[in-house]
Amino acid sequence: MSDDVLHGPEEDPGERVERRWATVVTCIIAVLVVIAVFAGVQQAVLPQSRVATIDPRTLHLGGEFIESNLGSALQPDGSVIVRAVGQQYSFTPPCILVPTDSPITFRVTSADVVHGFLISGTSINLNLVPGYISSIPARFSTPGERHMPCHEFCGFGHEGMWGRIKVIDKAEFARLATDTKRLSCVAQ
Ligand code: CUA
């Protein structure tokens, strides 16, 4: 009894400091949780960067991704826009033709489920989400052929969902582009 009376008041300052510190730590944790929740919700609500929206049900009826507009289009400034669509279980066009040493922009979307768009040996790696246009700039310095596998599980035929990309000389590409407005290497 007398011990309590003696020690009680002596322990108070230490306890107060400890309680204050606990409050500070709790506040810090609370702030971190709020930041994490906010960042998570914001990321879930906003579409991924470099994308615009599009209705996947009407891709084939008109607009940018109508079949006749798919492939590589040489622009007046020498740049190239490549438009492609992924669907279970192929890419259209299945072989993409691009020139060397030119600024290229890929614009790709999905007609059904989430697919992956990856060009082997490059940092080009997109997710094709139905409803969104995924876009990425690229440049190829050497001619050659590269694989373009779907890297996102999209169903039973996923393993067989492959495309090719063929890089050809810039001058040759320009020559081909005078005859055909939308190039691909499907026939080659
Ligand atoms: Cu498409 Cu996997």
py3Dmol code that shows the C-alpha trace and the ligand (Angstrom):
import py3Dmol

protein = """\
ATOM      1  CA  MET A   1       0.000   0.000   0.000  1.00  0.00           C
ATOM      2  CA  SER A   2       2.725   2.367   1.029  1.00  0.00           C
ATOM      3  CA  ASP A   3       4.738   1.264  -2.015  1.00  0.00           C
ATOM      4  CA  ASP A   4       1.961   2.442  -4.319  1.00  0.00           C
ATOM      5  CA  VAL A   5       1.882   5.801  -2.681  1.00  0.00           C
ATOM      6  CA  LEU A   6       5.665   6.093  -3.001  1.00  0.00           C
ATOM      7  CA  HIS A   7       6.081   4.828  -6.575  1.00  0.00           C
ATOM      8  CA  GLY A   8       2.819   6.052  -8.098  1.00  0.00           C
ATOM      9  CA  PRO A   9       3.698   9.738  -8.467  1.00  0.00           C
ATOM     10  CA  GLU A  10       7.327   8.907  -9.450  1.00  0.00           C
ATOM     11  CA  GLU A  11       6.195   6.775 -12.451  1.00  0.00           C
ATOM     12  CA  ASP A  12       3.723   9.318 -13.776  1.00  0.00           C
ATOM     13  CA  PRO A  13       6.087  11.461 -15.923  1.00  0.00           C
ATOM     14  CA  GLY A  14       7.553   8.401 -17.647  1.00  0.00           C
ATOM     15  CA  GLU A  15       4.135   6.976 -18.277  1.00  0.00           C
ATOM     16  CA  ARG A  16       2.915  10.277 -19.689  1.00  0.00           C
ATOM     17  CA  VAL A  17       5.834  10.457 -22.117  1.00  0.00           C
ATOM     18  CA  GLU A  18       5.230   6.880 -23.143  1.00  0.00           C
ATOM     19  CA  ARG A  19       1.527   7.496 -23.696  1.00  0.00           C
ATOM     20  CA  ARG A  20       2.282  10.621 -25.718  1.00  0.00           C
ATOM     21  CA  TRP A  21       4.758   8.672 -27.848  1.00  0.00           C
ATOM     22  CA  ALA A  22       2.174   5.930 -28.397  1.00  0.00           C
ATOM     23  CA  THR A  23      -0.288   8.570 -29.585  1.00  0.00           C
ATOM     24  CA  VAL A  24       2.277   9.997 -32.002  1.00  0.00           C
ATOM     25  CA  VAL A  25       3.045   6.537 -33.413  1.00  0.00           C
ATOM     26  CA  THR A  26      -0.668   5.763 -33.759  1.00  0.00           C
ATOM     27  CA  CYS A  27      -1.147   9.050 -35.637  1.00  0.00           C
ATOM     28  CA  ILE A  28       1.776   8.253 -37.974  1.00  0.00           C
ATOM     29  CA  ILE A  29       0.332   4.806 -38.713  1.00  0.00           C
ATOM     30  CA  ALA A  30      -3.119   6.295 -39.280  1.00  0.00           C
ATOM     31  CA  VAL A  31      -1.692   8.848 -41.748  1.00  0.00           C
ATOM     32  CA  LEU A  32       0.198   6.090 -43.630  1.00  0.00           C
ATOM     33  CA  VAL A  33      -2.951   3.952 -43.825  1.00  0.00           C
ATOM     34  CA  VAL A  34      -4.958   6.914 -45.165  1.00  0.00           C
ATOM     35  CA  ILE A  35      -2.252   7.607 -47.796  1.00  0.00           C
ATOM     36  CA  ALA A  36      -2.142   3.935 -48.855  1.00  0.00           C
ATOM     37  CA  VAL A  37      -5.938   3.681 -49.113  1.00  0.00           C
ATOM     38  CA  PHE A  38      -6.154   6.949 -51.060  1.00  0.00           C
ATOM     39  CA  ALA A  39      -3.406   5.908 -53.510  1.00  0.00           C
ATOM     40  CA  GLY A  40      -5.004   2.488 -53.996  1.00  0.00           C
ATOM     41  CA  VAL A  41      -8.478   3.849 -54.618  1.00  0.00           C
ATOM     42  CA  GLN A  42      -7.175   6.565 -56.930  1.00  0.00           C
ATOM     43  CA  GLN A  43      -5.230   4.004 -58.980  1.00  0.00           C
ATOM     44  CA  ALA A  44      -8.267   1.723 -59.198  1.00  0.00           C
ATOM     45  CA  VAL A  45     -10.594   4.525 -60.286  1.00  0.00           C
ATOM     46  CA  LEU A  46      -8.328   6.160 -62.887  1.00  0.00           C
ATOM     47  CA  PRO A  47      -7.402   4.273 -66.059  1.00  0.00           C
ATOM     48  CA  GLN A  48      -3.734   3.359 -66.472  1.00  0.00           C
ATOM     49  CA  SER A  49      -1.535   6.038 -67.970  1.00  0.00           C
ATOM     50  CA  ARG A  50      -1.331   6.625 -71.721  1.00  0.00           C
ATOM     51  CA  VAL A  51      -4.772   5.248 -72.426  1.00  0.00           C
ATOM     52  CA  ALA A  52      -8.020   6.513 -73.858  1.00  0.00           C
ATOM     53  CA  THR A  53     -11.364   4.767 -73.693  1.00  0.00           C
ATOM     54  CA  ILE A  54     -13.189   2.911 -76.474  1.00  0.00           C
ATOM     55  CA  ASP A  55     -16.236   0.647 -76.677  1.00  0.00           C
ATOM     56  CA  PRO A  56     -14.949  -2.926 -77.289  1.00  0.00           C
ATOM     57  CA  ARG A  57     -18.349  -4.046 -78.645  1.00  0.00           C
ATOM     58  CA  THR A  58     -18.256  -1.705 -81.643  1.00  0.00           C
ATOM     59  CA  LEU A  59     -14.571  -1.933 -82.677  1.00  0.00           C
ATOM     60  CA  HIS A  60     -15.471  -3.746 -85.913  1.00  0.00           C
ATOM     61  CA  LEU A  61     -18.246  -1.316 -86.846  1.00  0.00           C
ATOM     62  CA  GLY A  62     -16.284   1.877 -87.263  1.00  0.00           C
ATOM     63  CA  GLY A  63     -13.690   4.252 -85.908  1.00  0.00           C
ATOM     64  CA  GLU A  64      -9.984   3.855 -85.359  1.00  0.00           C
ATOM     65  CA  PHE A  65      -9.940   0.061 -84.900  1.00  0.00           C
ATOM     66  CA  ILE A  66     -12.115  -0.974 -87.842  1.00  0.00           C
ATOM     67  CA  GLU A  67     -10.351  -3.825 -89.658  1.00  0.00           C
ATOM     68  CA  SER A  68      -9.442  -1.760 -92.745  1.00  0.00           C
ATOM     69  CA  ASN A  69      -7.605   0.737 -90.512  1.00  0.00           C
ATOM     70  CA  LEU A  70      -5.465  -1.843 -88.665  1.00  0.00           C
ATOM     71  CA  GLY A  71      -1.770  -2.185 -89.429  1.00  0.00           C
ATOM     72  CA  SER A  72       1.011   0.370 -89.832  1.00  0.00           C
ATOM     73  CA  ALA A  73       0.233   3.809 -91.210  1.00  0.00           C
ATOM     74  CA  LEU A  74       3.059   6.077 -92.378  1.00  0.00           C
ATOM     75  CA  GLN A  75       2.400   9.664 -91.344  1.00  0.00           C
ATOM     76  CA  PRO A  76       3.392  12.754 -93.391  1.00  0.00           C
ATOM     77  CA  ASP A  77       6.135  13.571 -90.850  1.00  0.00           C
ATOM     78  CA  GLY A  78       7.774  10.137 -91.273  1.00  0.00           C
ATOM     79  CA  SER A  79       6.460   8.686 -88.051  1.00  0.00           C
ATOM     80  CA  VAL A  80       4.367   5.531 -88.009  1.00  0.00           C
ATOM     81  CA  ILE A  81       1.187   4.695 -86.136  1.00  0.00           C
ATOM     82  CA  VAL A  82       0.552   0.987 -85.621  1.00  0.00           C
ATOM     83  CA  ARG A  83      -3.002  -0.027 -84.761  1.00  0.00           C
ATOM     84  CA  ALA A  84      -3.776  -3.561 -83.648  1.00  0.00           C
ATOM     85  CA  VAL A  85      -6.470  -5.498 -81.817  1.00  0.00           C
ATOM     86  CA  GLY A  86      -6.047  -8.493 -79.538  1.00  0.00           C
ATOM     87  CA  GLN A  87      -8.837 -11.041 -79.233  1.00  0.00           C
ATOM     88  CA  GLN A  88      -9.156 -14.674 -78.132  1.00  0.00           C
ATOM     89  CA  TYR A  89      -6.781 -16.032 -79.464  1.00  0.00           C
ATOM     90  CA  SER A  90      -4.935 -13.886 -81.976  1.00  0.00           C
ATOM     91  CA  PHE A  91      -3.713 -10.433 -82.845  1.00  0.00           C
ATOM     92  CA  THR A  92      -4.979  -8.487 -85.844  1.00  0.00           C
ATOM     93  CA  PRO A  93      -2.828  -8.085 -87.829  1.00  0.00           C
ATOM     94  CA  PRO A  94      -0.907 -11.224 -86.738  1.00  0.00           C
ATOM     95  CA  CYS A  95       2.280  -9.821 -88.260  1.00  0.00           C
ATOM     96  CA  ILE A  96       3.134  -6.156 -87.755  1.00  0.00           C
ATOM     97  CA  LEU A  97       5.464  -4.407 -90.178  1.00  0.00           C
ATOM     98  CA  VAL A  98       7.507  -1.422 -88.983  1.00  0.00           C
ATOM     99  CA  PRO A  99      10.461   0.588 -90.364  1.00  0.00           C
ATOM    100  CA  THR A 100      13.878   1.072 -88.791  1.00  0.00           C
ATOM    101  CA  ASP A 101      14.930   4.412 -87.261  1.00  0.00           C
ATOM    102  CA  SER A 102      11.463   5.942 -87.167  1.00  0.00           C
ATOM    103  CA  PRO A 103       9.322   7.121 -84.290  1.00  0.00           C
ATOM    104  CA  ILE A 104       6.562   4.543 -83.928  1.00  0.00           C
ATOM    105  CA  THR A 105       3.437   4.705 -81.812  1.00  0.00           C
ATOM    106  CA  PHE A 106       1.582   1.515 -80.976  1.00  0.00           C
ATOM    107  CA  ARG A 107      -2.139   1.891 -80.350  1.00  0.00           C
ATOM    108  CA  VAL A 108      -3.636  -1.403 -79.296  1.00  0.00           C
ATOM    109  CA  THR A 109      -6.867  -2.510 -77.697  1.00  0.00           C
ATOM    110  CA  SER A 110      -8.759  -5.684 -76.851  1.00  0.00           C
ATOM    111  CA  ALA A 111     -12.026  -6.866 -78.351  1.00  0.00           C
ATOM    112  CA  ASP A 112     -12.905  -9.200 -75.484  1.00  0.00           C
ATOM    113  CA  VAL A 113     -10.835  -9.944 -72.360  1.00  0.00           C
ATOM    114  CA  VAL A 114      -7.511  -8.720 -70.951  1.00  0.00           C
ATOM    115  CA  HIS A 115      -4.566  -9.696 -73.157  1.00  0.00           C
ATOM    116  CA  GLY A 116      -0.867  -8.949 -72.991  1.00  0.00           C
ATOM    117  CA  PHE A 117       1.129  -7.243 -75.714  1.00  0.00           C
ATOM    118  CA  LEU A 118       4.864  -7.787 -75.489  1.00  0.00           C
ATOM    119  CA  ILE A 119       7.602  -7.462 -78.077  1.00  0.00           C
ATOM    120  CA  SER A 120      10.512  -9.770 -77.290  1.00  0.00           C
ATOM    121  CA  GLY A 121      13.881  -8.095 -76.805  1.00  0.00           C
ATOM    122  CA  THR A 122      12.348  -4.677 -76.128  1.00  0.00           C
ATOM    123  CA  SER A 123      10.812  -2.894 -73.177  1.00  0.00           C
ATOM    124  CA  ILE A 124       7.457  -2.781 -74.977  1.00  0.00           C
ATOM    125  CA  ASN A 125       4.990  -4.439 -72.664  1.00  0.00           C
ATOM    126  CA  LEU A 126       1.337  -3.469 -72.470  1.00  0.00           C
ATOM    127  CA  ASN A 127      -1.834  -4.840 -71.010  1.00  0.00           C
ATOM    128  CA  LEU A 128      -4.733  -4.743 -73.438  1.00  0.00           C
ATOM    129  CA  VAL A 129      -7.800  -4.006 -71.384  1.00  0.00           C
ATOM    130  CA  PRO A 130     -11.186  -4.055 -73.123  1.00  0.00           C
ATOM    131  CA  GLY A 131     -12.566  -0.528 -73.118  1.00  0.00           C
ATOM    132  CA  TYR A 132      -9.155   1.157 -73.187  1.00  0.00           C
ATOM    133  CA  ILE A 133      -6.610   2.023 -75.863  1.00  0.00           C
ATOM    134  CA  SER A 134      -3.081   1.169 -74.736  1.00  0.00           C
ATOM    135  CA  SER A 135      -0.459   3.326 -76.386  1.00  0.00           C
ATOM    136  CA  ILE A 136       3.335   3.264 -76.266  1.00  0.00           C
ATOM    137  CA  PRO A 137       6.099   4.903 -78.306  1.00  0.00           C
ATOM    138  CA  ALA A 138       8.849   2.771 -79.829  1.00  0.00           C
ATOM    139  CA  ARG A 139      11.869   2.874 -82.101  1.00  0.00           C
ATOM    140  CA  PHE A 140      13.743  -0.012 -83.750  1.00  0.00           C
ATOM    141  CA  SER A 141      17.329   0.423 -84.875  1.00  0.00           C
ATOM    142  CA  THR A 142      17.953  -2.948 -86.499  1.00  0.00           C
ATOM    143  CA  PRO A 143      15.891  -4.897 -89.040  1.00  0.00           C
ATOM    144  CA  GLY A 144      14.700  -8.362 -88.105  1.00  0.00           C
ATOM    145  CA  GLU A 145      11.849 -10.359 -86.746  1.00  0.00           C
ATOM    146  CA  ARG A 146      10.642 -10.487 -83.169  1.00  0.00           C
ATOM    147  CA  HIS A 147       8.040 -12.497 -81.330  1.00  0.00           C
ATOM    148  CA  MET A 148       4.942 -10.882 -79.926  1.00  0.00           C
ATOM    149  CA  PRO A 149       3.354 -13.252 -77.394  1.00  0.00           C
ATOM    150  CA  CYS A 150       0.259 -12.586 -75.336  1.00  0.00           C
ATOM    151  CA  HIS A 151       1.603 -12.661 -71.776  1.00  0.00           C
ATOM    152  CA  GLU A 152      -1.660 -12.395 -69.875  1.00  0.00           C
ATOM    153  CA  PHE A 153      -3.690 -15.550 -69.302  1.00  0.00           C
ATOM    154  CA  CYS A 154      -6.806 -15.032 -71.415  1.00  0.00           C
ATOM    155  CA  GLY A 155      -8.397 -18.469 -71.689  1.00  0.00           C
ATOM    156  CA  PHE A 156      -7.720 -21.987 -72.920  1.00  0.00           C
ATOM    157  CA  GLY A 157      -6.100 -20.786 -76.140  1.00  0.00           C
ATOM    158  CA  HIS A 158      -3.729 -18.363 -74.381  1.00  0.00           C
ATOM    159  CA  GLU A 159      -0.593 -20.455 -75.061  1.00  0.00           C
ATOM    160  CA  GLY A 160      -1.260 -20.227 -78.790  1.00  0.00           C
ATOM    161  CA  MET A 161      -1.820 -16.483 -78.890  1.00  0.00           C
ATOM    162  CA  TRP A 162       1.262 -15.225 -80.678  1.00  0.00           C
ATOM    163  CA  GLY A 163       2.052 -12.529 -83.180  1.00  0.00           C
ATOM    164  CA  ARG A 164       5.158 -11.425 -85.025  1.00  0.00           C
ATOM    165  CA  ILE A 165       6.724  -8.073 -85.631  1.00  0.00           C
ATOM    166  CA  LYS A 166       8.965  -7.527 -88.628  1.00  0.00           C
ATOM    167  CA  VAL A 167      11.316  -4.551 -88.749  1.00  0.00           C
ATOM    168  CA  ILE A 168      12.379  -3.596 -92.278  1.00  0.00           C
ATOM    169  CA  ASP A 169      14.562  -0.877 -93.742  1.00  0.00           C
ATOM    170  CA  LYS A 170      13.063   2.581 -93.574  1.00  0.00           C
ATOM    171  CA  ALA A 171      13.349   3.216 -97.347  1.00  0.00           C
ATOM    172  CA  GLU A 172      11.736  -0.122 -98.171  1.00  0.00           C
ATOM    173  CA  PHE A 173       8.897   0.644 -95.793  1.00  0.00           C
ATOM    174  CA  ALA A 174       8.342   4.063 -97.397  1.00  0.00           C
ATOM    175  CA  ARG A 175       8.270   2.424-100.853  1.00  0.00           C
ATOM    176  CA  LEU A 176       5.632  -0.104 -99.714  1.00  0.00           C
ATOM    177  CA  ALA A 177       3.620   2.668 -98.073  1.00  0.00           C
ATOM    178  CA  THR A 178       3.120   4.470-101.388  1.00  0.00           C
ATOM    179  CA  ASP A 179       1.010   1.546-102.653  1.00  0.00           C
ATOM    180  CA  THR A 180      -0.743   0.508 -99.449  1.00  0.00           C
ATOM    181  CA  LYS A 181      -1.980   2.858 -96.766  1.00  0.00           C
ATOM    182  CA  ARG A 182      -2.139   0.216 -93.994  1.00  0.00           C
ATOM    183  CA  LEU A 183       0.840  -2.096 -93.983  1.00  0.00           C
ATOM    184  CA  SER A 184       1.299  -5.482 -92.358  1.00  0.00           C
ATOM    185  CA  CYS A 185       3.463  -8.532 -93.069  1.00  0.00           C
ATOM    186  CA  VAL A 186       0.622 -11.056 -92.996  1.00  0.00           C
ATOM    187  CA  ALA A 187       1.212 -12.127 -96.603  1.00  0.00           C
ATOM    188  CA  GLN A 188       5.016 -12.166 -96.287  1.00  0.00           C
TER     189      GLN A 188
END
"""
ligand_1 = """\
2
CUA
Cu -4.445 -13.376 -75.028
Cu -3.285 -14.617 -73.441
"""
view = py3Dmol.view(width=600, height=400)
view.addModel(protein, "pdb")
view.setStyle({"model": 0}, {"cartoon": {"style": "trace"}})
view.addModel(ligand_1, "xyz")
view.setStyle({"model": 1}, {"stick": {}})
view.zoomTo()
view.show()
